[in-house]
Amino acid sequence: MENENYMADEVRGNTGVNVARCYQCGKCSAGCATAPEMDYPPSLVLRMLQTRSEENDRKVLGSNTIWLCLNCENCIARCPQQIDIPRMMDYLREESLRAGCVGEKAKPVVAFHRAFLDSVKYTGRLYEVGLIAGFKARTMRLAQDLPLVPDMLAKGKLSLLPEQVKNKKAIRHIFDEAGKAGKKL
């Protein structure tokens, strides 16, 4: 009896990205600026998902690769099959969070990811001080960059208060609806 819960099926069902279309030309990995820092290059992530193996699914969700993708879309431009790897990586990030299998090396990136989304959710746009504070609190590096703050404030590089945006409630509503749909933002 075939298991219908492989990550390849989940990716296709939730994003429309069909990993089976990849024939391993490697152009995505060759053009990826962050591939040297990744546990697995993008082409290998696709191959691991193609194997339809629970072990490989866990490896992908626990890898730092999914967190290092910059969503620059260089891979899509190079891919002869036009596989939307950034869209797949976004989905895999959220699944990694949901499954609680974020790798140790990826934890600072996850902290930044959450701080960024929280900043947008609560202020309606990116609020740099809130982003920095959220990131530093999550990584327990609160005082690391504190000496830089006075100069940045004096030069107008940081604003203590977030810029006001129209209809913050609508933005928060987007996050709430995504949460109801099972997509944690």
C-alpha positions in Angstrom: 0.0 0.0 0.0 1.5 3.3 -1.0 1.9 6.1 1.5 0.2 9.3 0.2 1.9 11.6 2.6 5.3 12.0 1.0 6.5 15.6 0.9 6.6 15.6 -2.9 2.8 15.1 -2.9 2.3 17.8 -0.2 4.5 20.2 -2.2 2.5 19.6 -5.4 -0.9 19.7 -3.7 -0.2 22.9 -1.8 2.0 24.9 -4.3 1.5 23.3 -7.7 5.2 22.6 -8.0 5.8 19.1 -9.4 9.2 17.9 -8.3 8.9 14.9 -10.7 9.5 17.3 -13.7 13.1 17.8 -12.6 15.5 15.7 -14.7 18.6 16.7 -12.7 20.4 19.0 -15.1 21.8 20.9 -12.2 21.4 24.4 -13.6 19.5 25.5 -10.5 22.4 24.6 -8.2 25.0 26.0 -10.6 23.3 29.4 -10.6 22.5 29.5 -6.9 24.5 32.1 -4.9 23.9 30.4 -1.6 24.4 26.7 -2.7 28.0 26.6 -1.3 26.5 27.3 2.2 23.6 24.8 1.9 23.5 21.2 3.3 22.1 20.1 -0.1 22.0 22.1 -3.3 18.6 22.8 -4.8 18.9 20.0 -7.4 19.6 17.5 -4.6 16.6 18.7 -2.6 14.5 18.0 -5.6 16.0 14.6 -6.1 15.5 13.7 -2.4 11.8 14.6 -2.7 11.6 12.6 -5.9 12.7 9.4 -4.0 9.4 9.6 -2.0 11.2 8.5 1.1 10.2 9.5 4.6 13.8 9.6 5.7 14.7 12.0 2.8 11.6 14.1 3.6 12.9 14.5 7.2 16.4 15.4 5.9 15.0 18.1 3.7 12.8 19.6 6.4 15.7 19.6 8.8 18.2 21.0 6.4 19.5 24.6 6.4 19.0 24.6 2.6 15.4 25.6 2.8 16.2 28.5 5.0 19.1 29.8 2.9 17.1 30.1 -0.3 17.0 33.9 -1.1 14.0 33.6 -3.4 16.0 35.4 -6.1 14.4 33.2 -8.8 17.7 32.7 -10.6 17.0 29.0 -10.5 13.6 29.4 -12.3 15.3 31.5 -15.0 17.9 28.8 -15.6 15.6 25.7 -15.2 14.5 24.2 -18.6 11.4 22.9 -16.8 10.6 26.2 -15.1 10.3 24.5 -11.7 9.4 27.1 -9.1 12.0 26.2 -6.5 11.5 29.4 -4.4 7.8 28.6 -4.0 8.7 25.1 -3.0 11.3 26.3 -0.5 8.7 28.7 1.1 6.3 25.8 1.5 9.1 23.6 3.0 10.0 26.3 5.5 6.5 26.4 6.8 6.3 22.6 6.9 9.6 22.5 8.8 8.3 24.9 11.4 5.0 23.0 11.6 6.8 19.6 12.0 9.3 21.1 14.5 12.3 19.8 12.7 14.3 22.9 12.1 18.0 22.1 12.1 20.4 23.7 14.6 22.3 25.7 11.9 19.1 27.2 10.6 17.8 28.5 13.9 19.1 32.0 13.5 17.5 32.2 10.1 14.2 31.0 11.5 14.5 33.6 14.3 14.9 36.3 11.6 12.0 34.8 9.5 9.6 35.0 12.5 10.8 38.4 13.6 10.3 39.7 10.0 6.7 38.3 9.8 5.8 39.6 13.2 7.0 43.0 12.3 4.8 43.1 9.2 1.9 41.6 11.0 1.8 44.1 13.9 2.9 47.3 12.2 1.6 46.7 8.6 5.1 47.0 7.1 8.7 46.3 8.0 9.7 48.1 11.1 13.5 47.8 11.4 13.8 48.4 15.2 11.0 45.9 15.9 12.7 43.4 13.5 16.1 43.8 15.2 14.6 43.6 18.7 12.6 40.5 17.8 15.6 38.8 16.2 17.9 39.7 19.1 15.4 38.5 21.7 14.9 35.2 19.8 18.6 34.5 19.5 19.5 35.8 23.0 22.0 38.3 21.5 20.4 41.3 23.1 23.4 43.4 23.7 25.6 42.4 20.8 24.9 45.5 18.6 23.9 47.9 21.3 27.0 50.1 20.9 25.9 50.9 17.3 22.5 52.3 18.3 23.4 55.9 19.3 25.3 56.6 16.1 22.5 55.0 14.0 19.9 57.2 15.8 22.0 60.3 15.4 22.4 59.7 11.7 18.7 59.0 11.2 19.2 55.4 10.2 16.7 54.1 12.8 13.3 55.3 13.7 12.1 54.6 17.2 8.5 54.5 16.1 7.1 52.5 13.2 5.8 54.4 10.2 2.0 54.4 10.2 0.3 52.6 7.4 -3.3 52.7 6.3 -5.6 49.8 7.3 -3.3 47.8 9.5 -6.3 45.7 10.4 -6.5 44.4 6.8 -2.9 43.2 7.0 -3.5 41.5 10.3 -6.6 40.0 8.7 -4.4 38.4 6.0 -2.3 36.8 8.7 -5.4 35.6 10.6 -6.9 34.1 7.5 -3.7 32.3 6.6 -3.6 30.9 10.1 -7.1 29.6 9.7 -6.2 28.0 6.4 -3.4 26.1 8.2 -0.6 28.3 6.9 1.3 29.7 9.9 2.7 33.1 9.0 
